[in-house]
Structures are given as C-alpha cells and as structure tokens.
Amino acid sequence: ASIQLNVLTKRVRYESSWAWLSTLGGGHSCLGEESTRHAKDAEAISKNQICLSTEVGDPNALVKSYLFLSLSYLQQKRYDE
C-alpha cells in the first residue's frame, strides 16, 4: 500500500508542477514575442519541464516541452540550436 501511495503522491506532484510550469511558461512565451528576457525565461522553464517529464517518464509531455523550447529559441532568433 505504501508503494501505491508513493506512486500516487509522485504523480499528483508531477501534475501540479507541470500545470504550474505550463502556465508560467506560456505567459513568458507570449511576452517573449516582444522581449528576449521573457523568451529566455520561457527557455529555462521549458528545460525544467524536460527534466520533470524525463524523470516521470511522460513521453507526451516531453515532446511538448521540446516544442516549447524550440519556440523560445525562435523568439531569441537562435536558429542554430
């Protein structure tokens, strides 16, 4: 039972963290159209999402995270990444 509780707790924390990071990253990404600083913040948030998705093993979230990261690179005109 404690293993199941541990897995459930980890999943709830993951979902909560993912939602928080997505909201924050989306805001910075929107502002990143006009401000490089916000695009860099969106980049950092995307990298956190990549780590989180990898840790939990969520391939769909991982792909989304890489798309978010790519958008931040485009906003920064970093086409070589």
Distance bins in CASP14 RR format, pairs under 12 A and 6 or more apart:
PFRMAT RR
TARGET T0000
AUTHOR 0000-0000-0000
RMODE 2
METHOD distances of the structure
MODEL  1
1 7 0 0 0 0 0 1 0 0 0 0 0
1 8 0 0 0 0 0 1 0 0 0 0 0
2 8 0 0 0 0 0 1 0 0 0 0 0
2 9 0 0 0 0 0 1 0 0 0 0 0
3 9 0 0 0 0 0 1 0 0 0 0 0
3 10 0 0 0 0 0 1 0 0 0 0 0
4 10 0 0 0 0 0 1 0 0 0 0 0
4 11 0 0 0 0 0 1 0 0 0 0 0
5 11 0 0 0 0 0 1 0 0 0 0 0
5 12 0 0 0 0 0 1 0 0 0 0 0
6 12 0 0 0 0 0 1 0 0 0 0 0
6 13 0 0 0 0 0 1 0 0 0 0 0
7 13 0 0 0 0 0 1 0 0 0 0 0
7 14 0 0 0 0 0 1 0 0 0 0 0
7 56 0 0 0 0 0 1 0 0 0 0 0
8 14 0 0 0 0 0 1 0 0 0 0 0
8 15 0 0 0 0 0 1 0 0 0 0 0
9 15 0 0 0 0 0 1 0 0 0 0 0
9 16 0 0 0 0 0 1 0 0 0 0 0
10 16 0 0 0 0 0 1 0 0 0 0 0
10 17 0 0 0 0 0 1 0 0 0 0 0
10 52 0 0 0 0 0 1 0 0 0 0 0
10 55 0 0 0 0 1 0 0 0 0 0 0
10 56 1 0 0 1 0 0 0 0 0 0 0
10 57 0 0 0 0 0 1 0 0 0 0 0
10 58 0 0 0 0 0 1 0 0 0 0 0
11 17 0 0 0 0 0 1 0 0 0 0 0
11 18 0 0 0 0 0 1 0 0 0 0 0
11 52 0 0 0 0 0 1 0 0 0 0 0
11 55 0 0 0 0 0 1 0 0 0 0 0
11 56 1 0 0 1 0 0 0 0 0 0 0
11 57 0 0 0 0 0 1 0 0 0 0 0
11 58 0 0 0 0 1 0 0 0 0 0 0
12 18 0 0 0 0 0 1 0 0 0 0 0
12 19 0 0 0 0 0 1 0 0 0 0 0
12 56 0 0 0 0 0 1 0 0 0 0 0
13 19 0 0 0 0 0 1 0 0 0 0 0
13 20 0 0 0 0 0 1 0 0 0 0 0
13 52 0 0 0 0 1 0 0 0 0 0 0
13 55 0 0 0 0 0 1 0 0 0 0 0
13 56 0 0 0 0 1 0 0 0 0 0 0
14 20 0 0 0 0 0 1 0 0 0 0 0
14 21 0 0 0 0 0 1 0 0 0 0 0
14 49 0 0 0 0 0 1 0 0 0 0 0
14 51 0 0 0 0 0 1 0 0 0 0 0
14 52 1 0 0 1 0 0 0 0 0 0 0
14 53 0 0 0 0 1 0 0 0 0 0 0
14 54 0 0 0 0 0 1 0 0 0 0 0
14 55 0 0 0 0 1 0 0 0 0 0 0
14 56 1 0 1 0 0 0 0 0 0 0 0
14 57 0 0 0 0 1 0 0 0 0 0 0
14 58 1 0 0 1 0 0 0 0 0 0 0
14 61 0 0 0 0 1 0 0 0 0 0 0
15 21 0 0 0 0 0 1 0 0 0 0 0
15 22 0 0 0 0 0 1 0 0 0 0 0
15 52 0 0 0 0 0 1 0 0 0 0 0
15 53 0 0 0 0 0 1 0 0 0 0 0
15 56 0 0 0 0 1 0 0 0 0 0 0
15 58 0 0 0 0 1 0 0 0 0 0 0
15 61 0 0 0 0 1 0 0 0 0 0 0
16 22 0 0 0 0 0 1 0 0 0 0 0
16 23 0 0 0 0 0 1 0 0 0 0 0
16 52 0 0 0 0 0 1 0 0 0 0 0
17 23 0 0 0 0 0 1 0 0 0 0 0
17 24 0 0 0 0 0 1 0 0 0 0 0
17 45 0 0 0 0 0 1 0 0 0 0 0
17 48 0 0 0 0 1 0 0 0 0 0 0
17 49 0 0 0 0 1 0 0 0 0 0 0
17 51 0 0 0 0 0 1 0 0 0 0 0
17 52 1 0 1 0 0 0 0 0 0 0 0
17 53 0 0 0 0 0 1 0 0 0 0 0
17 55 0 0 0 0 0 1 0 0 0 0 0
17 56 0 0 0 0 1 0 0 0 0 0 0
17 58 0 0 0 0 0 1 0 0 0 0 0
17 61 0 0 0 0 0 1 0 0 0 0 0
18 24 0 0 0 0 0 1 0 0 0 0 0
18 25 0 0 0 0 0 1 0 0 0 0 0
18 45 0 0 0 0 0 1 0 0 0 0 0
18 46 0 0 0 0 0 1 0 0 0 0 0
18 48 0 0 0 0 0 1 0 0 0 0 0
18 49 1 0 0 1 0 0 0 0 0 0 0
18 50 0 0 0 0 0 1 0 0 0 0 0
18 51 0 0 0 0 0 1 0 0 0 0 0
18 52 1 0 0 1 0 0 0 0 0 0 0
18 53 1 0 0 1 0 0 0 0 0 0 0
18 55 0 0 0 0 0 1 0 0 0 0 0
18 56 0 0 0 0 1 0 0 0 0 0 0
18 57 0 0 0 0 0 1 0 0 0 0 0
18 58 0 0 0 0 1 0 0 0 0 0 0
18 60 0 0 0 0 0 1 0 0 0 0 0
18 61 1 0 0 1 0 0 0 0 0 0 0
18 62 0 0 0 0 0 1 0 0 0 0 0
18 64 0 0 0 0 1 0 0 0 0 0 0
18 65 0 0 0 0 1 0 0 0 0 0 0
18 68 0 0 0 0 0 1 0 0 0 0 0
19 25 0 0 0 0 0 1 0 0 0 0 0
19 26 0 0 0 0 0 1 0 0 0 0 0
19 49 0 0 0 0 0 1 0 0 0 0 0
19 52 0 0 0 0 0 1 0 0 0 0 0
19 61 0 0 0 0 0 1 0 0 0 0 0
20 26 0 0 0 0 0 1 0 0 0 0 0
20 45 0 0 0 0 1 0 0 0 0 0 0
20 48 0 0 0 0 0 1 0 0 0 0 0
20 49 0 0 0 0 0 1 0 0 0 0 0
20 52 0 0 0 0 0 1 0 0 0 0 0
21 27 0 0 0 0 0 1 0 0 0 0 0
21 28 0 0 0 0 0 1 0 0 0 0 0
21 29 0 0 0 0 0 1 0 0 0 0 0
21 41 0 0 0 0 0 1 0 0 0 0 0
21 42 0 0 0 0 0 1 0 0 0 0 0
21 44 0 0 0 0 0 1 0 0 0 0 0
21 45 1 0 1 0 0 0 0 0 0 0 0
21 46 0 0 0 0 1 0 0 0 0 0 0
21 47 0 0 0 0 0 1 0 0 0 0 0
21 48 1 0 1 0 0 0 0 0 0 0 0
21 49 1 0 1 0 0 0 0 0 0 0 0
21 50 0 0 0 0 0 1 0 0 0 0 0
21 51 0 0 0 0 0 1 0 0 0 0 0
21 52 1 0 0 1 0 0 0 0 0 0 0
21 53 0 0 0 0 0 1 0 0 0 0 0
21 61 0 0 0 0 1 0 0 0 0 0 0
21 64 0 0 0 0 0 1 0 0 0 0 0
21 65 0 0 0 0 1 0 0 0 0 0 0
21 68 0 0 0 0 1 0 0 0 0 0 0
22 28 0 0 0 0 0 1 0 0 0 0 0
22 29 0 0 0 0 1 0 0 0 0 0 0
22 42 0 0 0 0 0 1 0 0 0 0 0
22 45 0 0 0 0 1 0 0 0 0 0 0
22 46 0 0 0 0 1 0 0 0 0 0 0
22 48 0 0 0 0 0 1 0 0 0 0 0
22 49 1 0 0 1 0 0 0 0 0 0 0
22 52 0 0 0 0 0 1 0 0 0 0 0
22 53 0 0 0 0 0 1 0 0 0 0 0
22 61 0 0 0 0 1 0 0 0 0 0 0
22 64 0 0 0 0 1 0 0 0 0 0 0
22 65 0 0 0 0 1 0 0 0 0 0 0
22 67 0 0 0 0 0 1 0 0 0 0 0
22 68 0 0 0 0 1 0 0 0 0 0 0
23 29 0 0 0 0 0 1 0 0 0 0 0
23 30 0 0 0 0 0 1 0 0 0 0 0
23 42 0 0 0 0 0 1 0 0 0 0 0
23 45 0 0 0 0 1 0 0 0 0 0 0
23 49 0 0 0 0 0 1 0 0 0 0 0
24 30 0 0 0 0 0 1 0 0 0 0 0
24 31 0 0 0 0 0 1 0 0 0 0 0
24 38 0 0 0 0 0 1 0 0 0 0 0
24 41 0 0 0 0 1 0 0 0 0 0 0
24 42 0 0 0 0 1 0 0 0 0 0 0
24 44 0 0 0 0 0 1 0 0 0 0 0
24 45 1 0 1 0 0 0 0 0 0 0 0
24 46 0 0 0 0 0 1 0 0 0 0 0
24 48 0 0 0 0 1 0 0 0 0 0 0
24 49 0 0 0 0 0 1 0 0 0 0 0
24 68 0 0 0 0 0 1 0 0 0 0 0
25 31 0 0 0 0 1 0 0 0 0 0 0
25 32 0 0 0 0 1 0 0 0 0 0 0
25 38 0 0 0 0 1 0 0 0 0 0 0
25 39 0 0 0 0 0 1 0 0 0 0 0
25 40 0 0 0 0 0 1 0 0 0 0 0
25 41 1 0 0 1 0 0 0 0 0 0 0
25 42 1 0 1 0 0 0 0 0 0 0 0
25 43 0 0 0 0 1 0 0 0 0 0 0
25 44 0 0 0 0 1 0 0 0 0 0 0
25 45 1 0 1 0 0 0 0 0 0 0 0
25 46 1 0 0 1 0 0 0 0 0 0 0
25 47 0 0 0 0 0 1 0 0 0 0 0
25 48 0 0 0 0 1 0 0 0 0 0 0
25 49 0 0 0 0 1 0 0 0 0 0 0
25 64 0 0 0 0 0 1 0 0 0 0 0
25 65 0 0 0 0 0 1 0 0 0 0 0
25 68 1 0 0 1 0 0 0 0 0 0 0
25 69 0 0 0 0 0 1 0 0 0 0 0
25 71 0 0 0 0 0 1 0 0 0 0 0
25 72 0 0 0 0 1 0 0 0 0 0 0
25 75 0 0 0 0 0 1 0 0 0 0 0
26 32 0 0 0 0 1 0 0 0 0 0 0
26 33 0 0 0 0 0 1 0 0 0 0 0
26 38 0 0 0 0 1 0 0 0 0 0 0
26 39 0 0 0 0 0 1 0 0 0 0 0
26 41 0 0 0 0 0 1 0 0 0 0 0
26 42 1 0 0 1 0 0 0 0 0 0 0
26 43 0 0 0 0 0 1 0 0 0 0 0
26 45 0 0 0 0 1 0 0 0 0 0 0
26 46 0 0 0 0 1 0 0 0 0 0 0
26 49 0 0 0 0 0 1 0 0 0 0 0
26 64 0 0 0 0 0 1 0 0 0 0 0
26 67 0 0 0 0 0 1 0 0 0 0 0
26 68 1 0 0 1 0 0 0 0 0 0 0
26 71 0 0 0 0 1 0 0 0 0 0 0
26 72 0 0 0 0 0 1 0 0 0 0 0
26 75 0 0 0 0 0 1 0 0 0 0 0
27 33 0 0 0 0 0 1 0 0 0 0 0
27 34 0 0 0 0 0 1 0 0 0 0 0
27 35 0 0 0 0 0 1 0 0 0 0 0
27 38 1 0 0 1 0 0 0 0 0 0 0
27 39 0 0 0 0 0 1 0 0 0 0 0
27 41 0 0 0 0 1 0 0 0 0 0 0
27 42 1 0 0 1 0 0 0 0 0 0 0
27 45 0 0 0 0 1 0 0 0 0 0 0
27 68 0 0 0 0 0 1 0 0 0 0 0
27 71 0 0 0 0 0 1 0 0 0 0 0
27 72 0 0 0 0 0 1 0 0 0 0 0
28 34 0 0 0 0 0 1 0 0 0 0 0
28 35 0 0 0 0 1 0 0 0 0 0 0
28 36 0 0 0 0 0 1 0 0 0 0 0
28 37 0 0 0 0 1 0 0 0 0 0 0
28 38 1 0 1 0 0 0 0 0 0 0 0
28 39 1 0 0 1 0 0 0 0 0 0 0
28 40 0 0 0 0 1 0 0 0 0 0 0
28 41 1 0 1 0 0 0 0 0 0 0 0
28 42 1 0 1 0 0 0 0 0 0 0 0
28 43 0 0 0 0 1 0 0 0 0 0 0
28 44 0 0 0 0 1 0 0 0 0 0 0
28 45 1 0 0 1 0 0 0 0 0 0 0
28 46 0 0 0 0 1 0 0 0 0 0 0
28 48 0 0 0 0 0 1 0 0 0 0 0
28 68 0 0 0 0 1 0 0 0 0 0 0
28 71 0 0 0 0 0 1 0 0 0 0 0
28 72 0 0 0 0 1 0 0 0 0 0 0
28 75 0 0 0 0 1 0 0 0 0 0 0
28 76 0 0 0 0 0 1 0 0 0 0 0
29 35 0 0 0 0 0 1 0 0 0 0 0
29 38 1 0 0 1 0 0 0 0 0 0 0
29 39 1 0 0 1 0 0 0 0 0 0 0
29 40 0 0 0 0 0 1 0 0 0 0 0
29 41 0 0 0 0 1 0 0 0 0 0 0
29 42 1 0 1 0 0 0 0 0 0 0 0
29 43 0 0 0 0 1 0 0 0 0 0 0
29 44 0 0 0 0 0 1 0 0 0 0 0
29 45 0 0 0 0 1 0 0 0 0 0 0
29 46 0 0 0 0 1 0 0 0 0 0 0
29 49 0 0 0 0 0 1 0 0 0 0 0
29 67 0 0 0 0 0 1 0 0 0 0 0
29 68 1 0 0 1 0 0 0 0 0 0 0
29 69 0 0 0 0 0 1 0 0 0 0 0
29 70 0 0 0 0 0 1 0 0 0 0 0
29 71 1 0 0 1 0 0 0 0 0 0 0
29 72 1 0 0 1 0 0 0 0 0 0 0
29 73 0 0 0 0 0 1 0 0 0 0 0
29 74 0 0 0 0 0 1 0 0 0 0 0
29 75 1 0 0 1 0 0 0 0 0 0 0
29 76 0 0 0 0 0 1 0 0 0 0 0
30 38 0 0 0 0 1 0 0 0 0 0 0
30 39 0 0 0 0 0 1 0 0 0 0 0
30 41 0 0 0 0 0 1 0 0 0 0 0
30 42 0 0 0 0 1 0 0 0 0 0 0
30 68 0 0 0 0 0 1 0 0 0 0 0
30 71 0 0 0 0 0 1 0 0 0 0 0
30 72 0 0 0 0 0 1 0 0 0 0 0
30 75 0 0 0 0 0 1 0 0 0 0 0
31 37 0 0 0 0 1 0 0 0 0 0 0
31 38 1 1 0 0 0 0 0 0 0 0 0
31 39 0 0 0 0 1 0 0 0 0 0 0
31 40 0 0 0 0 0 1 0 0 0 0 0
31 41 0 0 0 0 1 0 0 0 0 0 0
31 42 0 0 0 0 1 0 0 0 0 0 0
31 72 0 0 0 0 0 1 0 0 0 0 0
31 75 0 0 0 0 1 0 0 0 0 0 0
32 38 1 1 0 0 0 0 0 0 0 0 0
32 39 1 0 1 0 0 0 0 0 0 0 0
32 40 0 0 0 0 1 0 0 0 0 0 0
32 41 0 0 0 0 1 0 0 0 0 0 0
32 42 1 0 0 1 0 0 0 0 0 0 0
32 43 0 0 0 0 1 0 0 0 0 0 0
32 45 0 0 0 0 0 1 0 0 0 0 0
32 68 0 0 0 0 0 1 0 0 0 0 0
32 71 0 0 0 0 1 0 0 0 0 0 0
32 72 1 0 0 1 0 0 0 0 0 0 0
32 73 0 0 0 0 0 1 0 0 0 0 0
32 74 0 0 0 0 0 1 0 0 0 0 0
32 75 1 0 1 0 0 0 0 0 0 0 0
32 76 0 0 0 0 1 0 0 0 0 0 0
32 77 0 0 0 0 0 1 0 0 0 0 0
33 39 0 0 0 0 1 0 0 0 0 0 0
33 42 0 0 0 0 0 1 0 0 0 0 0
33 71 0 0 0 0 1 0 0 0 0 0 0
33 72 0 0 0 0 0 1 0 0 0 0 0
33 74 0 0 0 0 1 0 0 0 0 0 0
33 75 1 0 0 1 0 0 0 0 0 0 0
33 76 0 0 0 0 0 1 0 0 0 0 0
33 77 0 0 0 0 0 1 0 0 0 0 0
34 75 0 0 0 0 1 0 0 0 0 0 0
35 41 0 0 0 0 1 0 0 0 0 0 0
35 42 0 0 0 0 0 1 0 0 0 0 0
35 72 0 0 0 0 0 1 0 0 0 0 0
35 75 0 0 0 0 1 0 0 0 0 0 0
35 76 0 0 0 0 0 1 0 0 0 0 0
36 42 0 0 0 0 0 1 0 0 0 0 0
36 43 0 0 0 0 0 1 0 0 0 0 0
36 72 0 0 0 0 1 0 0 0 0 0 0
36 73 0 0 0 0 0 1 0 0 0 0 0
36 74 0 0 0 0 0 1 0 0 0 0 0
36 75 1 0 0 1 0 0 0 0 0 0 0
36 76 1 0 1 0 0 0 0 0 0 0 0
36 77 0 0 0 0 1 0 0 0 0 0 0
36 78 0 0 0 0 0 1 0 0 0 0 0
37 43 0 0 0 0 0 1 0 0 0 0 0
37 44 0 0 0 0 0 1 0 0 0 0 0
37 72 0 0 0 0 0 1 0 0 0 0 0
37 75 0 0 0 0 0 1 0 0 0 0 0
37 76 0 0 0 0 1 0 0 0 0 0 0
38 44 0 0 0 0 0 1 0 0 0 0 0
38 45 0 0 0 0 0 1 0 0 0 0 0
38 71 0 0 0 0 0 1 0 0 0 0 0
38 72 0 0 0 0 1 0 0 0 0 0 0
38 75 0 0 0 0 1 0 0 0 0 0 0
38 76 0 0 0 0 0 1 0 0 0 0 0
39 45 0 0 0 0 0 1 0 0 0 0 0
39 46 0 0 0 0 0 1 0 0 0 0 0
39 68 0 0 0 0 0 1 0 0 0 0 0
39 69 0 0 0 0 0 1 0 0 0 0 0
39 70 0 0 0 0 0 1 0 0 0 0 0
39 71 0 0 0 0 1 0 0 0 0 0 0
39 72 1 0 1 0 0 0 0 0 0 0 0
39 73 0 0 0 0 1 0 0 0 0 0 0
39 74 0 0 0 0 1 0 0 0 0 0 0
39 75 1 1 0 0 0 0 0 0 0 0 0
39 76 1 0 1 0 0 0 0 0 0 0 0
39 77 0 0 0 0 1 0 0 0 0 0 0
39 78 0 0 0 0 1 0 0 0 0 0 0
40 46 0 0 0 0 0 1 0 0 0 0 0
40 47 0 0 0 0 0 1 0 0 0 0 0
40 69 0 0 0 0 0 1 0 0 0 0 0
40 72 1 0 0 1 0 0 0 0 0 0 0
40 73 0 0 0 0 0 1 0 0 0 0 0
40 75 0 0 0 0 1 0 0 0 0 0 0
40 76 1 0 0 1 0 0 0 0 0 0 0
40 77 0 0 0 0 0 1 0 0 0 0 0
40 78 0 0 0 0 1 0 0 0 0 0 0
41 47 0 0 0 0 0 1 0 0 0 0 0
41 48 0 0 0 0 0 1 0 0 0 0 0
41 68 0 0 0 0 0 1 0 0 0 0 0
41 72 0 0 0 0 1 0 0 0 0 0 0
41 75 0 0 0 0 0 1 0 0 0 0 0
41 76 0 0 0 0 0 1 0 0 0 0 0
42 48 0 0 0 0 0 1 0 0 0 0 0
42 49 0 0 0 0 0 1 0 0 0 0 0
42 65 0 0 0 0 0 1 0 0 0 0 0
42 67 0 0 0 0 0 1 0 0 0 0 0
42 68 1 0 0 1 0 0 0 0 0 0 0
42 69 0 0 0 0 1 0 0 0 0 0 0
42 70 0 0 0 0 0 1 0 0 0 0 0
42 71 1 0 0 1 0 0 0 0 0 0 0
42 72 1 0 1 0 0 0 0 0 0 0 0
42 73 0 0 0 0 1 0 0 0 0 0 0
42 74 0 0 0 0 0 1 0 0 0 0 0
42 75 1 0 0 1 0 0 0 0 0 0 0
42 76 0 0 0 0 1 0 0 0 0 0 0
43 49 0 0 0 0 0 1 0 0 0 0 0
43 50 0 0 0 0 0 1 0 0 0 0 0
43 65 0 0 0 0 0 1 0 0 0 0 0
43 66 0 0 0 0 0 1 0 0 0 0 0
43 68 0 0 0 0 1 0 0 0 0 0 0
43 69 1 0 0 1 0 0 0 0 0 0 0
43 70 0 0 0 0 1 0 0 0 0 0 0
43 71 0 0 0 0 1 0 0 0 0 0 0
43 72 1 1 0 0 0 0 0 0 0 0 0
43 73 1 0 0 1 0 0 0 0 0 0 0
43 74 0 0 0 0 0 1 0 0 0 0 0
43 75 0 0 0 0 1 0 0 0 0 0 0
43 76 1 0 0 1 0 0 0 0 0 0 0
43 78 0 0 0 0 1 0 0 0 0 0 0
43 81 0 0 0 0 1 0 0 0 0 0 0
44 50 0 0 0 0 0 1 0 0 0 0 0
44 51 0 0 0 0 0 1 0 0 0 0 0
44 65 0 0 0 0 0 1 0 0 0 0 0
44 68 0 0 0 0 0 1 0 0 0 0 0
44 69 0 0 0 0 1 0 0 0 0 0 0
44 72 0 0 0 0 1 0 0 0 0 0 0
44 76 0 0 0 0 0 1 0 0 0 0 0
45 51 0 0 0 0 0 1 0 0 0 0 0
45 52 0 0 0 0 0 1 0 0 0 0 0
45 65 0 0 0 0 1 0 0 0 0 0 0
45 68 1 0 0 1 0 0 0 0 0 0 0
45 69 0 0 0 0 1 0 0 0 0 0 0
45 71 0 0 0 0 0 1 0 0 0 0 0
45 72 0 0 0 0 1 0 0 0 0 0 0
46 52 0 0 0 0 0 1 0 0 0 0 0
46 53 0 0 0 0 0 1 0 0 0 0 0
46 61 0 0 0 0 0 1 0 0 0 0 0
46 62 0 0 0 0 0 1 0 0 0 0 0
46 63 0 0 0 0 0 1 0 0 0 0 0
46 64 0 0 0 0 1 0 0 0 0 0 0
46 65 1 0 1 0 0 0 0 0 0 0 0
46 66 1 0 0 1 0 0 0 0 0 0 0
46 67 0 0 0 0 1 0 0 0 0 0 0
46 68 1 0 1 0 0 0 0 0 0 0 0
46 69 1 1 0 0 0 0 0 0 0 0 0
46 70 0 0 0 0 1 0 0 0 0 0 0
46 71 0 0 0 0 1 0 0 0 0 0 0
46 72 1 0 1 0 0 0 0 0 0 0 0
46 73 0 0 0 0 1 0 0 0 0 0 0
46 75 0 0 0 0 0 1 0 0 0 0 0
46 76 0 0 0 0 0 1 0 0 0 0 0
46 81 0 0 0 0 0 1 0 0 0 0 0
47 53 0 0 0 0 0 1 0 0 0 0 0
47 54 0 0 0 0 0 1 0 0 0 0 0
47 62 0 0 0 0 0 1 0 0 0 0 0
47 65 0 0 0 0 1 0 0 0 0 0 0
47 66 0 0 0 0 0 1 0 0 0 0 0
47 68 0 0 0 0 1 0 0 0 0 0 0
47 69 1 0 0 1 0 0 0 0 0 0 0
47 72 0 0 0 0 1 0 0 0 0 0 0
47 73 0 0 0 0 0 1 0 0 0 0 0
47 81 0 0 0 0 0 1 0 0 0 0 0
48 54 0 0 0 0 0 1 0 0 0 0 0
48 55 0 0 0 0 0 1 0 0 0 0 0
48 61 0 0 0 0 0 1 0 0 0 0 0
48 65 0 0 0 0 1 0 0 0 0 0 0
48 68 0 0 0 0 0 1 0 0 0 0 0
48 69 0 0 0 0 0 1 0 0 0 0 0
49 55 0 0 0 0 0 1 0 0 0 0 0
49 56 0 0 0 0 0 1 0 0 0 0 0
49 58 0 0 0 0 1 0 0 0 0 0 0
49 60 0 0 0 0 0 1 0 0 0 0 0
49 61 1 0 0 1 0 0 0 0 0 0 0
49 62 0 0 0 0 1 0 0 0 0 0 0
49 63 0 0 0 0 0 1 0 0 0 0 0
49 64 1 0 0 1 0 0 0 0 0 0 0
49 65 1 0 1 0 0 0 0 0 0 0 0
49 66 0 0 0 0 1 0 0 0 0 0 0
49 67 0 0 0 0 0 1 0 0 0 0 0
49 68 1 0 0 1 0 0 0 0 0 0 0
49 69 0 0 0 0 1 0 0 0 0 0 0
49 72 0 0 0 0 0 1 0 0 0 0 0
50 56 0 0 0 0 0 1 0 0 0 0 0
50 57 0 0 0 0 0 1 0 0 0 0 0
50 58 0 0 0 0 0 1 0 0 0 0 0
50 59 0 0 0 0 0 1 0 0 0 0 0
50 61 0 0 0 0 1 0 0 0 0 0 0
50 62 1 0 0 1 0 0 0 0 0 0 0
50 63 0 0 0 0 0 1 0 0 0 0 0
50 64 0 0 0 0 1 0 0 0 0 0 0
50 65 1 0 1 0 0 0 0 0 0 0 0
50 66 1 0 0 1 0 0 0 0 0 0 0
50 67 0 0 0 0 0 1 0 0 0 0 0
50 68 0 0 0 0 1 0 0 0 0 0 0
50 69 1 0 0 1 0 0 0 0 0 0 0
50 70 0 0 0 0 0 1 0 0 0 0 0
50 72 0 0 0 0 0 1 0 0 0 0 0
51 57 0 0 0 0 0 1 0 0 0 0 0
51 58 0 0 0 0 0 1 0 0 0 0 0
51 61 0 0 0 0 0 1 0 0 0 0 0
51 62 0 0 0 0 1 0 0 0 0 0 0
51 65 0 0 0 0 1 0 0 0 0 0 0
51 69 0 0 0 0 0 1 0 0 0 0 0
52 58 0 0 0 0 1 0 0 0 0 0 0
52 61 1 0 0 1 0 0 0 0 0 0 0
52 62 0 0 0 0 1 0 0 0 0 0 0
52 64 0 0 0 0 0 1 0 0 0 0 0
52 65 0 0 0 0 1 0 0 0 0 0 0
53 59 1 0 0 1 0 0 0 0 0 0 0
53 60 0 0 0 0 1 0 0 0 0 0 0
53 61 1 0 1 0 0 0 0 0 0 0 0
53 62 1 0 1 0 0 0 0 0 0 0 0
53 63 0 0 0 0 1 0 0 0 0 0 0
53 64 1 0 0 1 0 0 0 0 0 0 0
53 65 1 0 1 0 0 0 0 0 0 0 0
53 66 0 0 0 0 1 0 0 0 0 0 0
53 67 0 0 0 0 0 1 0 0 0 0 0
53 68 0 0 0 0 0 1 0 0 0 0 0
53 69 0 0 0 0 0 1 0 0 0 0 0
54 61 0 0 0 0 1 0 0 0 0 0 0
54 62 1 0 0 1 0 0 0 0 0 0 0
54 63 0 0 0 0 0 1 0 0 0 0 0
54 65 0 0 0 0 1 0 0 0 0 0 0
54 66 0 0 0 0 0 1 0 0 0 0 0
55 61 0 0 0 0 0 1 0 0 0 0 0
55 62 0 0 0 0 0 1 0 0 0 0 0
55 65 0 0 0 0 0 1 0 0 0 0 0
56 62 0 0 0 0 1 0 0 0 0 0 0
56 65 0 0 0 0 0 1 0 0 0 0 0
57 63 0 0 0 0 0 1 0 0 0 0 0
57 65 0 0 0 0 0 1 0 0 0 0 0
58 64 0 0 0 0 1 0 0 0 0 0 0
58 65 0 0 0 0 1 0 0 0 0 0 0
59 65 0 0 0 0 0 1 0 0 0 0 0
59 66 0 0 0 0 0 1 0 0 0 0 0
60 66 0 0 0 0 0 1 0 0 0 0 0
60 67 0 0 0 0 0 1 0 0 0 0 0
61 67 0 0 0 0 0 1 0 0 0 0 0
61 68 0 0 0 0 0 1 0 0 0 0 0
62 68 0 0 0 0 0 1 0 0 0 0 0
62 69 0 0 0 0 0 1 0 0 0 0 0
63 69 0 0 0 0 0 1 0 0 0 0 0
63 70 0 0 0 0 0 1 0 0 0 0 0
64 70 0 0 0 0 0 1 0 0 0 0 0
64 71 0 0 0 0 0 1 0 0 0 0 0
65 71 0 0 0 0 0 1 0 0 0 0 0
65 72 0 0 0 0 0 1 0 0 0 0 0
66 72 0 0 0 0 0 1 0 0 0 0 0
66 73 0 0 0 0 0 1 0 0 0 0 0
66 81 0 0 0 0 0 1 0 0 0 0 0
67 73 0 0 0 0 0 1 0 0 0 0 0
67 74 0 0 0 0 0 1 0 0 0 0 0
68 74 0 0 0 0 0 1 0 0 0 0 0
68 75 0 0 0 0 0 1 0 0 0 0 0
69 75 0 0 0 0 0 1 0 0 0 0 0
69 76 0 0 0 0 0 1 0 0 0 0 0
69 78 0 0 0 0 0 1 0 0 0 0 0
69 81 0 0 0 0 1 0 0 0 0 0 0
70 76 0 0 0 0 0 1 0 0 0 0 0
70 78 0 0 0 0 1 0 0 0 0 0 0
70 79 0 0 0 0 0 1 0 0 0 0 0
70 81 1 0 0 1 0 0 0 0 0 0 0
71 78 0 0 0 0 0 1 0 0 0 0 0
71 81 0 0 0 0 0 1 0 0 0 0 0
72 78 0 0 0 0 1 0 0 0 0 0 0
72 81 0 0 0 0 1 0 0 0 0 0 0
73 79 1 0 0 1 0 0 0 0 0 0 0
73 80 0 0 0 0 1 0 0 0 0 0 0
73 81 1 0 1 0 0 0 0 0 0 0 0
74 80 0 0 0 0 0 1 0 0 0 0 0
74 81 0 0 0 0 1 0 0 0 0 0 0
75 81 0 0 0 0 0 1 0 0 0 0 0
END
